[in-house]
Amino acid sequence: VLLLLVSGVMYLLERGAQPDVFTSIPKSLWWGIVTIASVGYGDMTPVTPMGRIFGGLVILIGIATFAVPAGLLATGFAAELRKRDFVVTWRAVAQVPLFAGLDAVVIADIARLLRPEIVPPRYVVMRRGDAADAMYFILSGEVEVELPQGAVALRNGQFFGEIALLHDRPRSATVTAVTECQLLVLEVREFRSLLQRYPLIDAAIRKVAAERQPSEAE
């Protein structure tokens, strides 16, 4: 409808000044297509003042015609991605043994604090001596914790990196992915917020950390 409308108006404005160019409304459709699409080949251009003013308005309308739907699509796509990430994270949180038994509202609240991450085999998740910035929950895969007294394997449902956060000190172990791993990452700020809001989770993490310290140290 827009194409037919603007082409018809331009034909009426330019047919007197350019009868050999704007010979009919069907031929003027070519001008309408390239102008709305902001291509502008230059083979059909208005020469009258009113034709140029109208042509400028059509260019702006054309930009809006493409920009508005593109913006809506991009916004909807981003919203769907956020929704998908939230669903995946919610389901993943519900499967972590540490959060077993929590109701859906609490799990949803915790899910907002976590960030999903996939790491390839032999990827170093953290290094000994690095600053502690997050703890990690293993959804799938296996990691190896390199300690002075030997290596320890951690698998689905387990977590690591909490001791350095609890004691505010550098990492005391290097953790490497043995296989491709799906992880949930809890950044240090969210970690502290989680412990403050949920004392039972705080107690459970501290209990595991206390049991690990003599043997795992991280």
C-alpha positions in Angstrom: 0.0 0.0 0.0 2.8 2.4 0.9 4.6 1.6 -2.4 1.5 2.2 -4.5 0.7 5.4 -2.6 4.1 7.1 -2.8 4.6 6.0 -6.4 1.2 7.5 -7.4 1.9 10.8 -5.7 5.4 11.1 -7.3 3.9 10.4 -10.7 1.4 13.2 -10.2 4.2 15.6 -9.0 6.8 14.8 -11.7 4.8 13.8 -14.9 4.7 17.4 -16.0 8.4 18.1 -15.6 9.6 14.7 -16.7 7.0 13.1 -19.0 9.6 10.8 -20.5 10.8 9.4 -17.1 7.6 9.3 -15.0 5.4 8.0 -17.8 2.9 6.0 -15.7 2.2 4.9 -12.2 3.4 1.3 -12.9 6.8 2.7 -14.1 6.9 5.0 -11.1 6.8 1.9 -8.9 10.5 1.4 -9.7 11.3 4.8 -8.2 9.2 3.9 -5.2 11.0 0.6 -4.6 14.5 2.0 -4.8 13.6 5.0 -2.7 11.8 3.2 0.1 14.7 0.7 0.3 17.1 3.7 0.4 19.0 2.2 -2.6 18.7 5.2 -4.9 20.1 4.1 -8.3 19.6 7.6 -9.7 17.9 6.6 -12.9 14.6 8.1 -11.8 14.9 11.2 -9.6 12.5 14.1 -8.9 13.5 17.5 -10.2 10.6 19.7 -9.0 10.8 21.3 -5.5 7.7 19.5 -4.3 8.9 16.2 -5.8 12.2 16.5 -4.0 10.5 17.4 -0.7 8.2 14.4 -1.1 11.1 12.2 -2.1 13.0 13.1 1.1 9.9 12.2 3.2 9.6 8.9 1.4 13.3 8.1 2.2 12.6 8.8 5.9 9.4 6.7 5.8 11.4 3.9 4.1 14.0 3.9 6.9 11.3 3.7 9.5 9.5 1.0 7.5 12.6 -1.3 7.8 13.9 -0.1 11.1 10.8 -0.5 13.2 10.1 -4.2 12.3 13.9 -4.9 12.6 13.9 -3.4 16.1 10.8 -5.4 17.1 12.4 -8.6 15.9 15.7 -7.9 17.6 13.9 -7.1 20.9 11.7 -10.2 20.7 14.7 -12.3 19.8 16.7 -11.0 22.8 13.7 -11.5 25.1 13.4 -15.1 23.9 17.1 -15.7 24.5 16.8 -14.3 28.1 13.7 -16.5 28.7 15.5 -19.6 27.3 18.6 -18.9 29.5 16.3 -18.5 32.5 14.5 -21.8 31.9 17.7 -23.7 31.4 19.2 -22.2 34.5 16.1 -22.8 36.6 16.0 -26.5 35.6 19.7 -26.8 36.2 19.5 -25.2 39.7 16.7 -27.6 40.6 19.0 -30.5 39.8 22.0 -29.3 41.9 22.0 -31.4 45.2 22.9 -28.3 47.2 19.5 -26.8 46.3 17.5 -30.0 46.6 14.3 -29.5 48.5 13.9 -25.8 47.9 10.6 -24.5 46.6 10.2 -23.1 43.1 10.2 -19.5 44.2 13.6 -19.8 45.9 15.0 -21.8 43.0 13.9 -19.1 40.6 15.5 -16.4 42.8 18.8 -18.4 42.9 18.6 -18.9 39.1 18.7 -15.2 38.6 22.1 -15.0 40.3 23.7 -17.8 38.2 25.3 -17.6 34.8 25.5 -20.7 32.6 28.8 -21.4 30.9 30.2 -24.2 28.7 33.9 -25.0 28.7 35.8 -27.4 26.4 38.0 -30.3 27.5 41.4 -29.3 29.0 40.1 -25.8 29.6 41.6 -24.2 32.8 38.7 -22.9 34.7 40.8 -21.3 37.5 44.5 -21.2 38.3 46.3 -21.4 41.7 47.1 -18.0 42.9 44.5 -16.2 40.9 42.1 -13.8 42.6 38.8 -15.5 43.6 35.9 -14.0 41.6 33.3 -16.8 41.4 32.4 -20.3 42.5 31.2 -23.0 40.1 28.5 -25.7 40.0 29.0 -28.7 37.7 25.9 -29.6 35.7 27.6 -32.1 33.4 31.1 -33.3 32.8 34.2 -33.7 35.0 36.9 -31.4 36.3 40.2 -32.2 37.9 41.4 -30.2 40.9 45.2 -30.1 41.1 46.3 -30.0 44.7 49.7 -30.3 46.3 48.8 -33.8 47.7 47.3 -35.0 44.4 44.5 -34.5 42.0 40.8 -34.8 42.9 38.0 -35.3 40.4 34.6 -33.5 40.7 31.6 -34.4 38.6 27.9 -33.7 38.1 26.2 -31.9 41.0 29.4 -30.9 42.8 30.8 -27.5 43.1 34.2 -25.8 43.6 35.8 -22.4 44.2 33.9 -21.6 47.3 36.8 -21.7 49.9 38.7 -18.8 48.4 35.5 -16.8 48.4 34.6 -17.7 52.0 38.0 -16.7 53.2 38.7 -13.9 50.7 42.0 -15.2 49.5 43.6 -16.2 46.2 42.9 -19.6 44.7 44.9 -22.4 46.2 44.3 -25.0 43.4 44.1 -25.2 39.7 40.9 -26.6 38.2 40.9 -28.0 34.6 38.0 -29.5 32.6 38.6 -33.1 31.8 35.6 -33.3 29.5 33.3 -30.6 28.1 31.5 -29.2 31.1 28.3 -27.3 31.6 28.8 -25.0 34.6 26.7 -22.6 36.5 28.8 -19.6 37.6 28.1 -17.7 40.8 30.0 -14.4 40.8 31.5 -13.2 44.1 28.9 -10.4 44.6 26.0 -12.8 44.0 27.8 -15.4 46.2 27.7 -13.1 49.2 24.1 -12.1 48.5 23.1 -15.8 48.3 24.7 -16.6 51.6 23.1 -13.6 53.3 19.6 -14.4 52.1 19.7 -18.1 52.6 21.4 -19.2 55.9 20.7 -22.9 55.2 22.7 -22.7 51.9 25.4 -20.7 53.7 25.7 -23.5 56.3 25.8 -26.2 53.7 28.5 -24.5 51.7 30.6 -23.8 54.8 30.2 -27.5 55.9 31.5 -28.8 52.5 34.3 -26.2 52.6 35.4 -27.3 56.1 35.4 -30.9 55.0 37.5 -30.1 52.0 40.1 -27.9 53.5 42.3 -30.5 55.0 42.4 -32.5 51.8 41.4 -30.3 48.8 42.2 -26.8 50.0 40.0 -25.3 47.3 
